Amino acid sequence: MTPDAILALYPWALGTCFRCGEADVFVTHLDAITTPHGERYELSACGCCVLMLENERRRYAGRRGLDYRPGSLGS
């Protein structure tokens, strides 16, 4: 699957990438975390970081003999 096809699996909006810190770029929502004090932080990643995370998932699946299907980060 091409990088463009993988990125097309996610919805995008302007925001800040939690992984690389780039601001005002297109990001996709991955998850949210809540601190022990009850503060909630949304985690979103830019396209470059999404592709790196997807590559890690693909490599992990390969090592474990599992099927890899892109598009489910944050699920």
Rosetta blueprint (number, residue, H / E / L):
1 M L
2 T L
3 P H
4 D H
5 A H
6 I H
7 L H
8 A L
9 L L
10 Y L
11 P L
12 W L
13 A E
14 L E
15 G E
16 T L
17 C L
18 F L
19 R L
20 C L
21 G L
22 E L
23 A L
24 D L
25 V E
26 F E
27 V E
28 T E
29 H E
30 L E
31 D E
32 A E
33 I E
34 T E
35 T L
36 P L
37 H L
38 G L
39 E L
40 R E
41 Y E
42 E E
43 L E
44 S E
45 A E
46 C E
47 G H
48 C H
49 C H
50 V H
51 L H
52 M H
53 L H
54 E H
55 N H
56 E H
57 R H
58 R H
59 R H
60 Y H
61 A H
62 G H
63 R H
64 R H
65 G L
66 L L
67 D L
68 Y L
69 R L
70 P L
71 G L
72 S L
73 L L
74 G L
75 S L
